[in-house]
């Protein structure tokens, strides 16, 4: 039996129904409704003042990870637009979610209120690419992923279905309903890939290239297949049962010092390696190899570098400080109890604007007063982090003064 909707959910549904029927009196800026081609150069008016009761307890101002939720867009929403949306009332955000353009959807798909995110999925202009980005997000609320899984149009989309099955936050009851059909389709696609591979091997033009590459150079397109294959390769390497050859100068630290001046040549050699060779090198390689492979375009390879037993705390600290480090790498660092023993790494993660907001907030309570003070004034961290630093400083000052009488 389905759970009865709460009062808050009922009120959200009532607002949504009024918006969809055009009976609401909620005002939102025009540049959140018109698509880019329609927007022209009109300036965005500020969010309208509203006496609306904030029935959902407001979450702290949220810093959307807009680059990850841009749904394939090359340009993320502007900082000004993000701030504008964050300052809206719940009612305004619901209307923007249901009626908004791509910029509005991009921001609101990462709204701290799950009900607002669900309203974005009801927007008739939402694209498969935007839905796919949410299905891949391992921080998305289960109820949002459930809504995607329950909609037949999305549940029959191969890439979206694959992402849901690979997402540990997706509810099992919903994904189980299409898991069997997905496995059949995945197997069929695998057979097609094998057939194409056999045809390519029979081609005289393909033979020299295959011989030059050595081993299978590419991973399956299906992310579930790709992750399984990389994990299988990694396990064989750990057990010492693999037959993958990599040059000694990539695994010997002394050799690394000698060839570090030939970084360009080193980069070219690694770039031309097969996937299994990169996996082995990521897990066994020296510092030069690790520095190159942590920037590999394949996130699975990056993950394997972090499993290298020889990676040092200094290397992790450099990654935590570097704003070019991939968000997935920062997430893995933030999830490691071993690396979080280092105060410098914890501070670097909080100071890095690309670290997931939830991870940064989780790491802040242990920071020293001087670092909180720097964060509270910093223009290089999300506004939420600066505000939280000020709040923590105030709380500590109050605690030092003791209870007021």
SELUM-757574 format. One record per residue (C-alpha): residue number from 1; residue in one letter; x, z, y. Coordinates in steps of 0.1 Angstrom, whole numbers, m for minus. Each point is the difference from the previous one (the first is absolute). Example, Ala and Ser with C-alpha at 12.3 -4.5 7.8 and 13.67 -1.06 7.14 Angstrom:
<recs>
+-----+------+-------+-------+-------+
:  nr : rest :    px :    pz :    py :
+-----+------+-------+-------+-------+
:   1 :    A :   123 :    78 :   m45 :
:   2 :    S :    14 :    m7 :    34 :
+-----+------+-------+-------+-------+
</recs>
This chain:
<recs>
+-----+------+-------+-------+-------+
:  nr : rest :    px :    pz :    py :
+-----+------+-------+-------+-------+
:   1 :    X :     0 :     0 :     0 :
:   2 :    X :    14 :   m10 :    34 :
:   3 :    X :     9 :    28 :    24 :
:   4 :    X :   m24 :     5 :    29 :
:   5 :    X :    14 :   m13 :    33 :
:   6 :    X :    11 :    27 :    24 :
:   7 :    X :   m14 :     5 :    34 :
:   8 :    X :    31 :   m17 :    16 :
:   9 :    X :    m4 :   m30 :   m24 :
:  10 :    X :   m36 :    m3 :     9 :
:  11 :    X :     7 :     0 :    37 :
:  12 :    X :    28 :   m26 :    m5 :
:  13 :    X :   m25 :   m22 :   m19 :
:  14 :    X :   m26 :     4 :    27 :
:  15 :    X :    25 :   m11 :    27 :
:  16 :    X :    11 :   m29 :   m22 :
:  17 :    X :   m36 :   m11 :    m6 :
:  18 :    X :    m7 :     1 :    38 :
:  19 :    X :    31 :   m21 :     7 :
:  20 :    X :    m9 :   m26 :   m27 :
:  21 :    X :   m36 :    m3 :    14 :
:  22 :    X :    13 :    m2 :    36 :
:  23 :    X :   m19 :    32 :    10 :
:  24 :    X :    30 :    21 :    10 :
:  25 :    X :    11 :     7 :    35 :
:  26 :    X :    37 :     5 :    m9 :
:  27 :    X :    25 :   m18 :    23 :
:  28 :    X :    34 :   m12 :   m12 :
:  29 :    X :    25 :   m23 :    17 :
:  30 :    X :    m6 :   m37 :    m3 :
:  31 :    X :    35 :    m7 :   m11 :
:  32 :    X :    m7 :    19 :   m32 :
:  33 :    X :   m29 :   m23 :    m9 :
:  34 :    X :    12 :   m35 :    10 :
:  35 :    X :    25 :   m17 :   m22 :
:  36 :    X :    32 :   m11 :    16 :
:  37 :    X :   m12 :   m35 :     7 :
:  38 :    X :   m31 :    14 :    18 :
:  39 :    X :    17 :    29 :    19 :
:  40 :    X :    16 :   m20 :    28 :
:  41 :    X :    19 :    20 :    25 :
:  42 :    X :   m26 :    26 :     7 :
:  43 :    X :    13 :    35 :     5 :
:  44 :    X :   m12 :    27 :   m23 :
:  45 :    X :   m23 :    26 :    16 :
:  46 :    X :     7 :    36 :   m10 :
:  47 :    X :   m22 :    14 :   m28 :
:  48 :    X :   m34 :    10 :    15 :
:  49 :    X :    m6 :    36 :     7 :
:  50 :    X :   m25 :    14 :   m25 :
:  51 :    X :   m20 :    32 :    m5 :
:  52 :    X :    m1 :    m8 :   m37 :
:  53 :    X :     5 :    32 :   m21 :
:  54 :    X :    32 :    m3 :   m20 :
:  55 :    X :   m18 :     9 :   m33 :
:  56 :    X :    31 :    m8 :   m21 :
:  57 :    X :    28 :    25 :     8 :
:  58 :    X :    25 :   m22 :    17 :
:  59 :    X :    33 :    m4 :   m18 :
:  60 :    X :    33 :     2 :    20 :
:  61 :    X :     7 :   m32 :    18 :
:  62 :    X :    11 :   m24 :   m26 :
:  63 :    X :    29 :   m25 :     1 :
:  64 :    X :   m11 :   m29 :   m21 :
:  65 :    X :    26 :   m17 :   m21 :
:  66 :    X :   m11 :   m33 :    15 :
:  67 :    X :    27 :   m22 :   m13 :
:  68 :    X :   m10 :     9 :   m35 :
:  69 :    X :   m37 :    m6 :     7 :
:  70 :    X :     2 :   m31 :    20 :
:  71 :    X :   m15 :   m19 :   m28 :
:  72 :    X :    25 :   m28 :     1 :
:  73 :    X :     1 :    m2 :    37 :
:  74 :    X :    34 :    m6 :    16 :
:  75 :    X :    m9 :    20 :    31 :
:  76 :    X :   m12 :    36 :    m2 :
:  77 :    X :   m24 :    14 :    26 :
:  78 :    X :    16 :    12 :    32 :
:  79 :    X :     9 :    37 :     6 :
:  80 :    X :   m26 :     1 :    29 :
:  81 :    X :   m28 :   m13 :   m23 :
:  82 :    X :     9 :    25 :   m27 :
:  83 :    X :    m1 :    29 :    25 :
:  84 :    X :   m34 :   m13 :    14 :
:  85 :    X :   m16 :     0 :   m35 :
:  86 :    X :    14 :    35 :    m8 :
:  87 :    X :   m17 :    14 :    31 :
:  88 :    X :   m34 :   m14 :    m9 :
:  89 :    X :   m29 :    21 :   m12 :
:  90 :    X :   m10 :    m2 :   m37 :
:  91 :    X :   m30 :   m21 :    10 :
:  92 :    X :    21 :   m25 :    19 :
:  93 :    X :    24 :    m3 :   m29 :
:  94 :    X :   m29 :    m6 :   m24 :
:  95 :    X :   m13 :   m28 :    22 :
:  96 :    X :    35 :   m15 :     4 :
:  97 :    X :     4 :     2 :   m38 :
:  98 :    X :   m32 :   m18 :    m7 :
:  99 :    X :     3 :   m26 :    28 :
: 100 :    X :    37 :    m1 :     9 :
: 101 :    X :    25 :   m28 :     0 :
: 102 :    X :    32 :     0 :   m20 :
: 103 :    X :    19 :    24 :    23 :
: 104 :    X :   m28 :    25 :    m2 :
: 105 :    X :    m3 :    m3 :   m38 :
: 106 :    X :    38 :     3 :    m4 :
: 107 :    X :     1 :    33 :    18 :
: 108 :    X :   m33 :    14 :   m14 :
: 109 :    X :    10 :    m8 :   m36 :
: 110 :    X :    24 :    28 :     4 :
: 111 :    X :   m23 :    24 :    19 :
: 112 :    X :     3 :    36 :   m10 :
: 113 :    X :   m38 :     1 :    m7 :
: 114 :    X :    m7 :   m17 :   m34 :
: 115 :    X :   m35 :    m8 :    11 :
: 116 :    X :    12 :   m21 :    29 :
: 117 :    X :    23 :   m19 :   m25 :
: 118 :    X :   m30 :    m6 :   m22 :
: 119 :    X :   m19 :   m15 :    30 :
: 120 :    X :    29 :   m25 :     5 :
: 121 :    X :    m6 :   m12 :   m35 :
: 122 :    X :   m36 :    m8 :    10 :
: 123 :    X :    12 :   m21 :    29 :
: 124 :    X :   m11 :   m36 :    m9 :
: 125 :    X :    33 :   m13 :    15 :
: 126 :    X :    23 :    21 :   m22 :
: 127 :    X :    23 :   m23 :   m20 :
: 128 :    X :    12 :     2 :   m36 :
: 129 :    X :    35 :     5 :    13 :
: 130 :    X :   m10 :    31 :    19 :
: 131 :    X :   m18 :    13 :   m30 :
: 132 :    X :    30 :    m7 :   m21 :
: 133 :    X :    22 :    20 :    24 :
: 134 :    X :   m23 :    30 :    m4 :
: 135 :    X :    m1 :    m4 :   m38 :
: 136 :    X :    38 :     2 :    m1 :
: 137 :    X :     2 :    30 :    22 :
: 138 :    X :     9 :    31 :   m20 :
: 139 :    X :   m12 :    23 :    28 :
: 140 :    X :   m35 :   m15 :     2 :
: 141 :    X :   m29 :    24 :    m7 :
: 142 :    X :   m14 :    m3 :   m35 :
: 143 :    X :   m35 :    m6 :    15 :
: 144 :    X :    12 :   m30 :    19 :
: 145 :    X :    17 :   m14 :   m31 :
: 146 :    X :   m32 :     6 :   m20 :
: 147 :    X :   m20 :   m20 :    25 :
: 148 :    X :    24 :   m29 :    m5 :
: 149 :    X :    m2 :     3 :   m37 :
: 150 :    X :   m38 :     1 :     0 :
: 151 :    X :    m4 :   m32 :    20 :
: 152 :    X :    m2 :   m29 :   m25 :
: 153 :    X :    15 :   m25 :    25 :
: 154 :    X :    32 :    21 :     3 :
: 155 :    X :     0 :    12 :   m36 :
: 156 :    X :     2 :   m36 :   m13 :
: 157 :    X :    29 :    m9 :    24 :
: 158 :    X :    31 :     0 :   m22 :
: 159 :    X :    25 :    14 :    26 :
: 160 :    X :   m24 :    27 :    12 :
: 161 :    X :    m8 :    10 :   m36 :
: 162 :    X :    37 :     2 :    m8 :
: 163 :    X :     7 :    22 :    30 :
: 164 :    X :   m28 :    24 :    m9 :
: 165 :    X :    12 :     3 :   m36 :
: 166 :    X :    35 :     7 :    13 :
: 167 :    X :   m11 :    26 :    25 :
: 168 :    X :     0 :    35 :   m14 :
: 169 :    X :   m26 :    11 :    26 :
: 170 :    X :   m26 :   m25 :   m12 :
: 171 :    X :   m28 :    18 :   m19 :
: 172 :    X :     3 :    m6 :   m38 :
: 173 :    X :   m37 :    m3 :    m6 :
: 174 :    X :    m2 :   m30 :    23 :
: 175 :    X :    32 :   m18 :   m10 :
: 176 :    X :    m7 :     5 :   m37 :
: 177 :    X :   m31 :   m23 :     3 :
: 178 :    X :    22 :   m30 :     7 :
: 179 :    X :    33 :    10 :   m16 :
: 180 :    X :    m7 :   m19 :   m33 :
: 181 :    X :   m10 :   m32 :    17 :
: 182 :    X :    30 :     3 :    22 :
: 183 :    X :    24 :     4 :   m29 :
: 184 :    X :   m15 :   m32 :   m16 :
: 185 :    X :     5 :   m20 :    32 :
: 186 :    X :    35 :    14 :     4 :
: 187 :    X :     9 :   m10 :   m35 :
: 188 :    X :   m14 :   m35 :     6 :
: 189 :    X :    21 :    m3 :    32 :
: 190 :    X :    30 :    12 :   m19 :
: 191 :    X :    m5 :   m27 :   m26 :
: 192 :    X :    m3 :   m26 :    27 :
: 193 :    X :    33 :    13 :    16 :
: 194 :    X :    17 :    m2 :   m34 :
: 195 :    X :   m12 :   m36 :    m5 :
: 196 :    X :    12 :   m10 :    34 :
: 197 :    X :    34 :    16 :    m8 :
: 198 :    X :     3 :   m19 :   m33 :
: 199 :    X :    m9 :   m32 :    18 :
: 200 :    X :    27 :     7 :    26 :
: 201 :    X :    26 :     8 :   m27 :
: 202 :    X :    m7 :   m34 :   m16 :
: 203 :    X :     7 :   m17 :    33 :
: 204 :    X :    35 :   m12 :     3 :
: 205 :    X :     1 :     9 :    37 :
: 206 :    X :    m8 :    36 :    m8 :
: 207 :    X :    27 :     6 :   m26 :
: 208 :    X :    30 :     2 :    23 :
: 209 :    X :   m18 :    23 :    24 :
: 210 :    X :   m11 :    23 :   m28 :
: 211 :    X :    35 :     0 :   m14 :
: 212 :    X :    14 :     9 :    34 :
: 213 :    X :   m25 :    29 :     5 :
: 214 :    X :     6 :    14 :   m35 :
: 215 :    X :   m31 :    22 :    m5 :
: 216 :    X :   m36 :    m1 :    12 :
: 217 :    X :     5 :    m1 :    38 :
: 218 :    X :   m36 :     8 :    11 :
: 219 :    X :   m25 :    28 :    m7 :
: 220 :    X :   m36 :    m7 :    m9 :
: 221 :    X :   m23 :    m6 :    30 :
: 222 :    X :   m24 :    27 :   m13 :
: 223 :    X :    13 :    33 :    16 :
: 224 :    X :   m11 :    20 :   m31 :
: 225 :    X :    20 :   m24 :   m23 :
: 226 :    X :    30 :     1 :    24 :
: 227 :    X :     1 :    38 :     1 :
: 228 :    X :    m2 :     2 :   m38 :
: 229 :    X :    27 :   m25 :    m4 :
: 230 :    X :    24 :    18 :    24 :
: 231 :    X :    m7 :    33 :   m16 :
: 232 :    X :     7 :   m14 :   m34 :
: 233 :    X :    33 :   m14 :    12 :
: 234 :    X :     9 :    33 :    17 :
: 235 :    X :    m8 :    20 :   m32 :
: 236 :    X :    23 :   m23 :   m21 :
: 237 :    X :    28 :     5 :    26 :
: 238 :    X :    m4 :    38 :    m2 :
: 239 :    X :     1 :    m1 :   m38 :
: 240 :    X :    30 :   m23 :     1 :
: 241 :    X :   m18 :   m26 :   m21 :
: 242 :    X :     0 :   m28 :    25 :
: 243 :    X :    22 :   m31 :    m2 :
: 244 :    X :     1 :    m7 :    37 :
: 245 :    X :    33 :    m9 :    15 :
: 246 :    X :    10 :     9 :    35 :
: 247 :    X :    35 :    m4 :    15 :
: 248 :    X :    22 :    31 :    m3 :
: 249 :    X :     8 :    m1 :    38 :
: 250 :    X :   m36 :     8 :     6 :
: 251 :    X :     0 :    32 :   m21 :
: 252 :    X :    35 :    13 :     7 :
: 253 :    X :     3 :    21 :    32 :
: 254 :    X :    37 :    m8 :     4 :
: 255 :    X :    m7 :   m37 :    m1 :
: 256 :    X :   m27 :     6 :    26 :
: 257 :    X :    25 :    11 :    26 :
: 258 :    X :    21 :   m31 :    m6 :
: 259 :    X :   m28 :   m26 :     3 :
: 260 :    X :   m20 :    17 :    28 :
: 261 :    X :    16 :   m23 :    25 :
: 262 :    X :   m15 :   m29 :   m18 :
: 263 :    X :   m35 :    12 :     5 :
: 264 :    X :   m14 :   m35 :     6 :
: 265 :    X :    14 :   m13 :   m33 :
: 266 :    X :   m13 :    31 :   m17 :
: 267 :    X :   m35 :    m4 :    14 :
: 268 :    X :    m1 :   m36 :   m11 :
: 269 :    X :    11 :     9 :   m36 :
: 270 :    X :   m27 :    27 :    m3 :
: 271 :    X :   m27 :   m22 :    16 :
: 272 :    X :     6 :   m26 :   m27 :
: 273 :    X :    m3 :    25 :   m29 :
: 274 :    X :   m30 :     1 :   m24 :
: 275 :    X :   m25 :    28 :     3 :
: 276 :    X :    13 :    19 :   m31 :
: 277 :    X :    35 :    m2 :    15 :
: 278 :    X :   m12 :    14 :    33 :
: 279 :    X :   m19 :    28 :   m18 :
: 280 :    X :    32 :    10 :   m19 :
: 281 :    X :    21 :    m2 :    31 :
: 282 :    X :   m25 :    21 :    20 :
: 283 :    X :     2 :    27 :   m27 :
: 284 :    X :    37 :    m2 :    m7 :
: 285 :    X :    16 :   m17 :    30 :
: 286 :    X :    26 :    14 :    24 :
: 287 :    X :    m7 :     7 :    37 :
: 288 :    X :     4 :   m36 :    12 :
: 289 :    X :   m25 :   m12 :   m26 :
: 290 :    X :   m24 :    28 :     9 :
: 291 :    X :     2 :    m7 :    37 :
: 292 :    X :   m10 :   m37 :    m7 :
: 293 :    X :   m27 :     6 :   m26 :
: 294 :    X :   m18 :    28 :    20 :
: 295 :    X :    m9 :   m29 :    24 :
: 296 :    X :   m11 :   m23 :   m29 :
: 297 :    X :   m33 :   m18 :     7 :
: 298 :    X :   m13 :    14 :   m33 :
: 299 :    X :   m12 :    35 :     5 :
: 300 :    X :     4 :     7 :   m37 :
: 301 :    X :    37 :    m6 :     3 :
: 302 :    X :     2 :    23 :    30 :
: 303 :    X :   m17 :    27 :   m21 :
: 304 :    X :    26 :    m4 :   m27 :
: 305 :    X :    28 :     5 :    25 :
: 306 :    X :   m14 :    35 :     7 :
: 307 :    X :     3 :     7 :   m37 :
: 308 :    X :    38 :    m7 :     1 :
: 309 :    X :    17 :    32 :   m12 :
: 310 :    X :    29 :    m6 :    24 :
: 311 :    X :   m20 :    m4 :    32 :
: 312 :    X :    11 :    27 :    25 :
: 313 :    X :   m18 :    23 :    24 :
: 314 :    X :    17 :   m19 :    29 :
: 315 :    X :   m14 :   m33 :   m12 :
: 316 :    X :   m35 :    16 :    m2 :
: 317 :    X :     4 :    15 :    35 :
: 318 :    X :    10 :   m34 :    14 :
: 319 :    X :   m31 :   m16 :   m16 :
: 320 :    X :   m22 :    28 :    14 :
: 321 :    X :    14 :    m6 :    35 :
: 322 :    X :    m2 :   m38 :    m1 :
: 323 :    X :   m32 :   m15 :    16 :
: 324 :    X :     6 :   m31 :   m21 :
: 325 :    X :    m4 :    19 :   m32 :
: 326 :    X :   m32 :   m11 :   m19 :
: 327 :    X :   m29 :    24 :     1 :
: 328 :    X :    m1 :     2 :   m38 :
: 329 :    X :    37 :    11 :    m1 :
: 330 :    X :    m8 :    27 :    26 :
: 331 :    X :   m30 :    12 :   m21 :
: 332 :    X :    22 :     3 :   m31 :
: 333 :    X :    26 :    20 :    19 :
: 334 :    X :   m28 :    23 :    14 :
: 335 :    X :   m13 :     5 :   m35 :
: 336 :    X :    34 :    12 :   m14 :
: 337 :    X :     4 :    37 :    m2 :
: 338 :    X :    37 :    m4 :    m5 :
: 339 :    X :     6 :   m20 :    33 :
: 340 :    X :   m24 :    22 :    20 :
: 341 :    X :    23 :    29 :    m6 :
: 342 :    X :    21 :   m15 :    28 :
: 343 :    X :   m13 :    10 :    34 :
: 344 :    X :    17 :   m30 :    16 :
: 345 :    X :   m20 :   m24 :   m23 :
: 346 :    X :   m33 :    18 :     7 :
: 347 :    X :     6 :    m2 :    38 :
: 348 :    X :    10 :   m37 :    m2 :
: 349 :    X :   m32 :    m8 :   m19 :
: 350 :    X :   m21 :    17 :    27 :
: 351 :    X :    19 :   m17 :    28 :
: 352 :    X :    m4 :   m35 :   m17 :
: 353 :    X :   m32 :   m16 :    13 :
: 354 :    X :    m4 :   m20 :   m32 :
: 355 :    X :    m3 :    31 :   m22 :
: 356 :    X :   m36 :     4 :   m11 :
: 357 :    X :   m19 :    24 :    23 :
: 358 :    X :   m11 :    23 :   m28 :
: 359 :    X :    36 :     4 :   m12 :
: 360 :    X :    13 :     7 :    35 :
: 361 :    X :   m27 :    27 :     7 :
: 362 :    X :     8 :    16 :   m34 :
: 363 :    X :    37 :     3 :     8 :
: 364 :    X :    m4 :    14 :    36 :
: 365 :    X :    m7 :    37 :    m7 :
: 366 :    X :    36 :     6 :   m11 :
: 367 :    X :    16 :   m15 :    31 :
: 368 :    X :    20 :    20 :    25 :
: 369 :    X :   m13 :     8 :    35 :
: 370 :    X :    25 :   m23 :    17 :
: 371 :    X :   m10 :   m29 :   m22 :
: 372 :    X :   m37 :     6 :     6 :
: 373 :    X :     7 :     0 :    37 :
: 374 :    X :    18 :   m33 :    m2 :
: 375 :    X :   m28 :   m15 :   m20 :
: 376 :    X :   m26 :    12 :    25 :
: 377 :    X :    17 :   m20 :    27 :
: 378 :    X :    10 :   m30 :   m20 :
: 379 :    X :   m14 :   m35 :     7 :
: 380 :    X :    14 :   m13 :   m33 :
: 381 :    X :   m24 :    19 :   m23 :
: 382 :    X :   m37 :    m5 :    m5 :
: 383 :    X :   m22 :    19 :    26 :
: 384 :    X :   m14 :    21 :   m28 :
: 385 :    X :    34 :    13 :    m9 :
: 386 :    X :     8 :     9 :    36 :
: 387 :    X :   m34 :    17 :     4 :
: 388 :    X :     5 :    20 :   m33 :
: 389 :    X :    35 :    11 :    12 :
: 390 :    X :   m15 :    14 :    32 :
: 391 :    X :   m27 :    17 :   m20 :
: 392 :    X :    25 :    16 :   m24 :
: 393 :    X :    22 :    12 :    29 :
: 394 :    X :   m31 :    16 :    17 :
: 395 :    X :   m10 :    17 :   m33 :
: 396 :    X :    35 :    14 :    m5 :
: 397 :    X :     1 :    13 :    36 :
: 398 :    X :   m34 :    17 :    m5 :
: 399 :    X :    12 :    15 :   m33 :
: 400 :    X :    31 :    14 :    17 :
: 401 :    X :   m21 :    16 :    28 :
: 402 :    X :   m23 :    16 :   m26 :
: 403 :    X :   m38 :     3 :     1 :
: 404 :    X :   m15 :     3 :    34 :
: 405 :    X :   m19 :    32 :     8 :
+-----+------+-------+-------+-------+
</recs>
